[in-house]
Amino acid sequence: MQHPETLTAELLAIVSVAKSARVQCQNPGCGHGVYAAVHVVDEGGRILVLGSKCYRTRYGHAAQERPSLAGSSWGSGQPLSEEDRRLLQSNSTKLIAQFRQRLERETEIAHQRQQRRQRHRPALDAVKPMERPASGFAAAPPPPRKPWPWQHASNTSVAVLRGPDGQCWVRVQHRDGSQKLAPWPVHEGWDEALPPSCGVADLELGAYAVPDIVAALRWLQAHGFSAPQVSRWPEVLKILPEIS
């Protein structure tokens, strides 16, 4: 009989389930219920669900540390949804197929985002209100009076949310009446800083299109940002040195 360490074994994902909904470790001779760091492995074409201890024991030095199908919100120890938990127990092969599809979509989205960023780089550079030098401190040059050409002409009221690291997000109204969240200062990766639930990054505007501004502001505050400081833009300019 072939020893497990000589088999082709790929760590696909590490997931977790509720303690009350444990799944059975499939390592021969084990059978214990596991719920934290459940390792999902492809062993020679067979999908196995293993506890972390059995995974390390079974594959020894051949054990992988990083799962191959981990995405931004699944596969690296995150809790499974109820639907995914049921699939893990009843049809783990189908669950892994879904993980593969999700990873392909996420990879494609990241690729498209990178292409858009490169295509709109001149526009992004043009709307940068402030630069953050290598020292990490905000630069001194005075910001322009109107950093967002698309801002509503008759409504200069904005709301500034200050982050613990000095990064800010500014709620700005577009001339079409919609609300946007703009980074201040603009920084590399700003278009990936907020989750899809907050909005979609518009690289031409240099801001997020936000369908529900109240929900987006709540998300920012739940992640360490201050309550919104609402004022008109000329007044905000006076306090930005303190914020940054």
C-alpha positions in Angstrom: 0.0 0.0 0.0 1.3 3.4 -0.9 2.4 5.6 2.0 0.5 9.0 2.1 3.7 10.9 1.9 4.4 9.4 -1.5 0.9 10.4 -2.8 0.2 13.5 -4.8 -1.4 15.7 -2.2 -2.5 19.3 -2.6 -3.8 21.5 0.2 -6.8 23.1 -1.5 -8.3 25.2 1.3 -8.4 25.7 5.1 -11.9 26.5 6.4 -13.8 26.6 9.7 -17.3 25.8 10.8 -19.3 26.4 13.9 -18.2 24.3 16.9 -21.8 23.0 17.1 -21.6 21.9 13.4 -18.3 19.9 13.5 -17.3 17.8 10.5 -15.7 14.4 10.7 -11.9 14.1 10.1 -11.5 11.6 7.3 -8.0 10.5 8.3 -8.2 6.7 8.7 -8.5 5.8 12.3 -9.4 9.3 13.5 -13.0 10.2 12.9 -12.9 13.1 15.4 -15.2 16.1 14.9 -13.2 19.2 13.7 -14.3 22.8 13.3 -11.3 25.1 13.4 -8.7 25.0 10.6 -10.4 22.2 8.7 -7.9 21.2 5.9 -9.4 20.2 2.6 -6.9 18.1 0.6 -6.8 16.6 -2.9 -5.0 13.3 -2.5 -4.5 11.7 -5.8 -7.9 12.9 -7.1 -9.7 12.1 -3.8 -11.0 15.0 -1.7 -10.2 14.5 2.0 -11.4 16.6 5.0 -8.8 16.6 7.8 -8.1 18.2 11.1 -4.9 20.2 11.3 -3.1 17.7 13.5 -4.0 14.7 11.2 -3.0 16.8 8.2 0.5 17.4 9.5 0.8 13.8 10.7 -0.4 12.3 7.5 1.9 14.3 5.2 4.8 15.2 7.4 7.5 17.2 5.6 5.4 17.2 2.5 2.6 19.2 4.1 1.9 22.6 2.6 1.4 25.7 4.6 -0.6 27.8 2.1 -3.7 26.5 0.5 -3.8 26.8 -3.3 -7.4 27.9 -3.7 -7.5 30.6 -1.0 -9.1 33.8 -2.1 -9.6 37.1 -0.4 -12.6 36.0 1.7 -12.4 32.2 1.8 -10.1 29.3 2.0 -7.6 30.6 4.5 -9.4 29.7 7.7 -12.5 31.9 7.3 -15.8 30.5 8.4 -17.9 28.8 5.7 -21.4 30.0 4.9 -24.1 27.6 5.8 -24.5 26.6 2.2 -20.8 25.9 1.8 -20.8 24.0 5.1 -23.5 21.7 3.9 -21.5 21.1 0.7 -18.4 20.3 2.6 -20.2 17.5 4.3 -22.3 16.2 1.4 -20.4 17.1 -1.7 -16.9 18.4 -1.1 -15.9 17.9 -4.7 -18.6 20.4 -5.7 -17.5 22.9 -3.1 -13.9 22.7 -4.4 -15.2 23.3 -7.9 -17.0 26.4 -6.7 -13.8 27.6 -4.9 -11.9 27.2 -8.2 -14.5 29.3 -10.0 -14.4 32.0 -7.3 -10.6 32.2 -7.5 -10.7 32.4 -11.3 -13.2 35.3 -11.1 -11.2 37.1 -8.4 -8.0 36.7 -10.4 -9.7 38.0 -13.5 -11.2 41.0 -11.6 -7.7 41.8 -10.2 -6.3 41.6 -13.7 -8.9 43.9 -15.1 -8.4 46.3 -12.2 -4.7 46.4 -12.9 -5.3 47.1 -16.6 -7.7 49.9 -15.7 -5.2 51.4 -13.3 -2.5 51.4 -16.0 -4.8 52.8 -18.6 -6.0 55.7 -16.4 -2.7 56.4 -14.6 -2.4 59.9 -16.2 -5.9 60.8 -14.9 -5.1 59.5 -11.5 -2.0 61.5 -11.3 -3.9 64.6 -12.3 -6.4 64.4 -9.4 -3.9 63.7 -6.6 -4.5 66.4 -4.0 -1.5 65.6 -1.8 1.5 63.3 -2.0 2.8 61.2 0.9 6.6 61.0 0.7 8.7 58.1 1.8 8.9 59.4 5.4 5.2 58.7 5.8 4.3 62.3 6.6 1.9 64.4 4.5 3.7 66.7 2.1 3.5 70.5 2.6 2.4 71.9 -0.8 -0.9 73.6 -0.6 -3.7 71.5 -2.1 -5.8 72.9 -5.0 -9.0 74.7 -4.3 -11.0 72.2 -6.2 -9.3 68.8 -6.3 -12.4 67.1 -7.8 -13.5 68.7 -11.1 -16.6 66.6 -11.0 -17.7 68.0 -7.6 -21.2 69.5 -7.5 -20.9 73.2 -8.2 -23.4 74.5 -5.7 -22.7 72.0 -2.9 -19.2 72.2 -1.6 -20.2 70.4 1.7 -18.0 67.4 2.3 -17.5 65.0 5.1 -14.0 63.9 6.2 -13.3 60.6 8.0 -9.9 60.3 9.6 -8.1 56.9 9.8 -5.8 55.9 12.6 -2.8 56.0 10.2 -3.6 59.5 8.9 -5.3 58.3 5.8 -8.7 60.0 5.2 -11.8 59.4 3.1 -13.9 62.4 1.9 -17.5 62.2 1.1 -18.1 64.4 -1.9 -21.2 65.0 -3.9 -20.9 64.6 -7.7 -22.6 67.1 -10.0 -25.1 64.4 -11.0 -26.2 64.3 -7.3 -24.6 61.0 -6.5 -22.3 60.5 -3.5 -18.6 59.5 -3.8 -15.9 58.6 -1.4 -12.5 60.0 -2.4 -9.1 59.1 -0.7 -7.1 61.9 0.9 -4.3 61.7 0.0 -4.6 59.5 -3.0 -2.4 56.4 -2.4 -1.4 53.4 -4.3 -4.0 50.7 -3.9 -6.8 53.1 -2.9 -9.1 51.4 -5.5 -8.8 48.1 -3.5 -9.1 49.6 0.0 -12.9 49.4 0.3 -15.1 46.3 0.0 -17.7 45.9 -2.8 -20.4 46.5 -0.2 -19.2 50.1 0.1 -19.0 50.8 -3.7 -17.0 50.5 -6.9 -13.8 52.3 -7.6 -14.0 54.7 -10.5 -10.5 55.3 -11.7 -11.4 58.2 -14.0 -12.9 60.1 -11.1 -10.4 58.9 -8.5 -13.2 58.0 -6.1 -15.6 55.3 -5.2 -19.2 55.4 -6.5 -21.2 54.7 -3.4 -24.8 53.5 -3.7 -25.5 53.7 0.1 -23.4 56.4 1.7 -24.7 55.8 5.2 -23.7 52.1 5.0 -20.3 53.0 3.6 -19.6 55.6 6.4 -20.7 53.0 9.0 -18.3 50.5 7.6 -15.4 53.0 7.8 -16.2 53.9 11.4 -16.5 50.2 12.3 -12.9 49.8 10.9 -11.3 52.5 13.0 -12.2 55.7 11.1 -13.5 58.8 12.9 -17.0 60.0 12.8 -17.6 62.3 9.7 -16.4 65.9 10.1 -18.9 67.8 7.9 -18.0 71.2 6.6 -17.7 73.2 3.4 -14.6 72.6 1.4 -12.8 75.9 2.2 -13.1 75.1 5.9 -12.0 71.6 5.4 -8.8 72.9 3.7 -7.9 74.6 7.0 -8.2 71.4 9.1 -6.6 69.0 6.6 -3.0 69.7 8.0 -4.3 68.5 11.4 -6.0 65.5 9.9 -3.1 64.4 7.8 
